Amino acid sequence: MVVAKSILVALMASFGGFIVGVSLAWSGPIESTKFIRATYVFQPSPMHWAFICSVIAVGAAIMCVPVGIMISSFGRKPIMLGMVLPSIIGWALVIGAAHLSMMYIGRLLIGMGNGGIGVAVTIYNNEVAELHMRGMLNCFFHLMLVHGILYAYILGSCQDFQAYNFACGLLPLVYAAILMWVPESPVYLVQRNRDEKAQAILQWLRGPDANIEREMMAIKNRYQPDSYSTKEALREKATMRSLLAVIGLILFQQFTGFNAYVFYIKLMFREDNYKASIELCAVIFAIAQVVAAYVTALVIQKSERKLWLFASGLMMLLASILLALNFQFLRDSDSKWLIASASLMYSAGHSLGVGPLVWVVMIEMFSERALPICVAIVSTCSWIFALAIVAVFPFVIKSNTPALIFGVFAIFSCGGCIFTITYIPETHSKSMRKIRSSLS
């Protein structure tokens, strides 16, 4: 029951990841501008459609660092609640859009909510988790994100685009209702000298019979007023090297093409003879992500991070090579089985390692003082990298050289494997002192 409370609270907060997954996958089941033209009075061109899809990453990148700064002043729970507001307004604009500009602004606001939620939930889950549960709880955001992708792909197969929009747009309201039952982070309360409230919440999380004195003392020691500041933590050599290492991981994570698949899954099955099974292929792609994410969350506590990251990179490398070969040599043949198989391999590989574990490794490499702003910086980089891929992919896949983009994904998958082995320290079962000493 004690463990169940920690898991429940983290899952409730991580429902924000479900919202993020839905908004990312929103465009995936849509056949380019077909439904847009049937639903709205405006008719976006392919260029407009690419901007509608990708502007969400711009909004997310804008919001990450401000949230990383504000979260120390206003708390984790209020920030998560506050980030629901731009999401609600954004979905309202998308649903009622009478002009392209309303669609742009709506998607931008949804992205701002996504960016803030991602930073706040990542920090919150780490702070409410018991030490031996942190690996699993830090996988929950990705776990909920892939559930959101599956939700969007299933509902997107319907022919009523506005009903699809409403089913997506109501989710931020559900999240706001869920957050009303989520307690504030004990770490934040200690930072604000509200020790009594922090102790009460920690006791509730750990159970009435749990001895929390040692954990409370550890939190107080880490955040006592005379301890070093966030700026001093950022100036440390180990912190800067950790930041560069994690940004490198994020670079390889994004440029292996995950968001290209999620945003534009139908473009990979664009030939006429694929249309009968395209919805099923998209749903199976998402199911593979969900199953793999559960496997990772269940085994991560006893597994080495580098091994899973490397194996994940190899699976994505093989999948990208197969897709590159398909689009180069088999474009005129019935090769949907190869595209489906390679996409499935990529999907499972991503969720087994690179998807969730980059964030787990990040949390284990930073000190508590540096964590909020470092999460914000890394998240900003992640969204900027995602923007580059999402903005370019639809034009390359429709060009005369679609194999090129999958060749790029393969190169970055290979680079990610090499980078993981040579530069990233193993963080599993290692103390912060040992991890930081390997980087200093």
N, C-alpha and C positions, 0 to 999 in steps of 0.2 A: 504493500500500500504506500510505503514511503517512496519507493522508486516510481510508482504510478503517478504520484503527484508531480514529481519533477518532469516526467515524460509528458504528462497531460498539459502542464503549463507551457512547456516548450512547443508542443504541437499546436496549442491554441495561438501562441505568438507566431508560429511558423505558417499559419494559414495565410499570412501575408505573402508567402512564397507561392501559394496557390493562385492568388490574384496576379502576381507577377507572371507566372507561367501562362495564365489565360491571356493576358494582354500581349505577351510575346507571340503566342501561337495563334492569335486572332486572325492573322492574315493567311496562315498556313492552309486551312481548308477551302479558302476562297479562290475560285478560278480567276485570278487576276482581277480585272475590273468588271467582270460579268454581273455579279450581284450588286456592286456599287451602282452601276448604271440602271439596274432594275429597281433600286430602292430610293435613290436620291435624284434630285433634279439636275445635278451637275454630272459631268462625264469626265473623270480623270484620265489623263493620258498615262502611258506606261511610266513616264518620268514622274508625274504626280503621284502615281501609286507607290513607286519606290520611296518617294519622300514621305508619304503617309505612313508607310511601314517603318522606316528608319528613324523618323524624328523622335520616336519614343526613347531611343538611346541618347539623344541630345538632352532631353528633359532629365533623364536619370543621371547623366554625367553632371549636369548643373547642380543637382540637389545633394550629391553625396557628401562633399566637404562641408557645406553649411550644417548638415545634420550631424556630421562627426564632431563639429564644434559645439552645436547647441545641445547635444545629448548630455553633456556634462553639466549644463546649467539647468535644464528643464526636466531631465529624467528620461528613462527609456519608454515607459508606458505613454506619457503625454506625447512624445514624438511619434510613436507608432500610431496613436489616435489622430494626431495632426496630419500625418501623411495620407490618411484616408480621404481627407477633404479634397485635395487636388484630383485624386482618382475619381471621386464621385462627380465632380464638376466636369472632368475630362470625358467620362462616359456619357454624361448628359449631352455634351456638345457633339459627341460622335453620333449618338442616337438621333438628335434633332438637327443635324447639320443641314443647312440650306445653301452652303457655299463651301468651296474647298478650304478656305481659311479657317472655318469652324472645325473642320476635320483635322487640320494641322494643329490648331491650338489644343483641341481635345486630346489628341495623341501625345502632344508635348506635355500636357498636365498629367496624363496617366503615367508618362515616363518619370516625371518628377516624383510622383507618389511611389513608383517602383524603386527609384534610387534611394529615397529616404527610408522606406520600409526595409530594404535589403541591409542597409547599414545598421539600423536600430535592432532588427531581429537577430542579426549575427552577434552583436554585442550582448544582447539580453540573454539569449540561450546559453552563451558561455558563462554568464554570471549566475544563473540559477541552477546550473548543473553541478552535481557532485563531481569531484575530481575524477573518479573512475568511470563516470558516465559522459564526460565531455565529448569524447570522440563521436559517440552515437548522436547525442543531442545536437552537435554542430553539423550533422548531416541532415537534420530535419528540414531545414529551409530548402535544400535541393530536392529532398523527397517530396515535399509539398509542391514545389515548382513543377516537377514532372507530372504530378497528378493534375495540375492545372492545364498542362499541355494536352494531356489525354482528354480532359473535360472539353476543351475547346475543339479538339479534332472530332470528338463524338457529336457534339452539338452542331458543329460546322457542316456536317453532312446533310443537315436539313435544308430545305429550299427557301425558308422564310428568314431572310437576312436580319430583319428588324427583331424578330423573336430571338435570334442568336445574339444580337447586340444587347437586348434586355437581360438575357440569361447571364451574360458577362458583366453587364453594368450594375447588377444588383449585388454582386459579390462584395464590393467594398462596404456596403451597408451591413452585410452579414459579419464581416470582419470587425467593424466597429462594435457591434453587439457582443461579439466574442471577447474583445479586448476589455470590456467592462468588468469581466470576471478574472482578468489577469492581474496578479499583484505586481507592485513595483519591484525593481531589482534591489536586493539587500545591499549590494555594493554601492549603488547610487545613494541610498539612504545613509550609509556610513560616511560617504563623501560629504553629505550635507549635515553631518553631526546629528542624525536622527537614529541613534543607536538602538533605542528601545523599540522603535517600529521595525528596524532592520532585523533585530533579534526575533521579534514575533513572527515576521514573514519567513525567516530562515527556519524557525522551529516548525512552522506549518508545512514548509516544503519537505523537511527531513523527517517529520513525524513527531508525535508528542513524547515518545520515549527516547528520541535521539539526543545524544550529547553534542551540542553545537558550540560549546565554549571554545574548543580549539579552532574551529572554522571561523568563528566570529573574531577571535584574536588574530588569526592570519589575515583576515580582511582589514582589520583596523591597522595592523602593522604595515600593510601594503599601501594604505591610503591615509596615513597620519599626516597632519598638516605640514610637519617639518620635513617630510620626505621630498625627494627630488621631483621637479615639475615635469609636465608633458614636454615642454621645450627642451629641457635638459635630457630627457629620455630620447628625444628625436635626434639629438646631437651625438649620441653614443655611436661608436663605430659599429658595434654589433647590430644596433637598430637599423642603421643605414644599409648595411649589407643584407640584413633580413628583408628590408623593403625592396631592394634591388632584386633579390632572389625571387620574392613572391611576385613582383611585377613581371619578371621573366616568365614565371609559370603561367601567369594570367595571359601574357602575350601568346604563348604557345597554345594555351587552352582556347582562346578566341579564334586564332588564325588556323586552327584545325577545322573550323567551319560549323560548329554546333548551331549557332544562331541562323546560319544560312539554311540548314535543314529545317529548323523550327519555323522560320518565317515563310519559307517558300517551298514546302514539301511537294506541292502539286506541280511545280515547275520541272521537277525531276522526272515526272511521269506525264509529260505534256503531249506525247504522241496520241493520236486518235485511238489506237488499239489498247491504250492503258486506261481509258476513262471509266470503263465498267468496274474496275477494281481499285481505283485510286483512293477512295475513301477508306476501304479496308486496309490498304497498304499504310496509309497515314496512321490509322488507329493501332495497327500492329507495331509500327515504329514507336509510338508513344507507350504502348504496353511493355515493350522491351526495356524502355527507359525506367518505367516504374518497377518492374521486377528486379532489374539490376540495382536500382537505388535501395530497395529493401535489403538485398544481399549485402551491399556495402555497409548500410547502417547496422546490420546485425553482427557483422564480423570485424568491424573496424577496431573495436576495443582490443582485439588480440592479434592485430595484423600490422605488419610494417607498411608505412605509408609509401615508401619509395618503390617497393615491389608492385603494389597495386597501380601506382602512377605509371610505372614502366610497362606493365602488362596492358593497361588501358591504352597507352600510346601506341603499342604494337597493333592492337586490334583496329584502332582508327587508321593507322598507317596502311594496313592491308586493305581495309574497306575503301580508303581514298584511292589507292592504286587500282583496285578493281573498277571503281567508278570512272576513273580517268581513262582506263583502257576501253571501257564500254563506250564512253562518249567519243572516243577517238576512232575506234574501229568497228563498233557494232551499232551505230546510230540508225542504220537502215534495216536492222533485223529485229525480230521480236525478242528483246532481251530484258523484258520487264522483270523476269525472275532473277536476273543478275543484279539489277538495280535494287530490287526489294531485298535480296539477301545481303548485299553490301551495306545497304542502309540500316538493316536490322543489326548487322555486326557493329557498325559505327555507333548506333544508338546504345546498344548494350555496353560497348567498350567505354563510351563516354561516361555513363552513369556508374560504372564499376569503379572508376578511378578519378579521372581528370575533372569530371563535373563537380562532385562534392569534396574531394580530398584536397584540392587546392586551397579551399577555405579552411579546412581542418588544419592543414599544415601552417597556414598563415597565422591562425590563432595561437598555435603552439610555439611559434617563433618570436612573437612579440611580448614584451612585458605588459603588465596591466595598465601602466601609466600611458604607454605609447599606443595601446591597442585601438582606442576609438578613432584617433586621427589617422592611424595607419590603415585601418579597415576602410575609412573614407577615401584615402588616396588610392588604395588598390582598387576599390570599387569604381572610382572615377576612371582609372585606366582601363578597367574591364569594359565599361560602357563605351569608351572612345574606340577601343579596338573592335568591339561589336559593331559599332556604327560603320567603321570602314568596310567590314565584310558585308553587312546587310545592305549598304548602299550600292555596292558594286555587283554582288552576286546575280541579281535578276537580269542584268544586261549581258554579263559574260555567258550565263547559261543559255541565253537565247541567241548568242552570236554563232559565228561559224567555227569557233574554237572553244566549245564548252568544256573540253577535257582539261583546259588550262587551269581552271579554278580548282579542280580536284587534284591536279598536280601540285598546286600551291599548298593545298591542305595536307597532302602527303609529305611534302618537304617539312612543313611545320610540325607534323606528327613525329617525324624522324628526329627533328631538332629538339622537340620536347623530351623524347626518350633520352637523348644524349645529355641534355641540360639537367634532367632529373638525376641521372647517375653521377655526373661529374661535379655538380654545383650544389644541389639541395641536400642538406643534412637529414639524417633519419631522426624523426621527432618522437616516434613511438616509444613510450616507457622511458623517456629521457627527461631529466630535470631541466628547468629553464636555464640554469647555470651551465650545464653541459652543452645545451644547444647553442647558447650565446657564445661560449668559449670557442666552439668550432667555427664561429663566424667572425670573431674579433681578431 
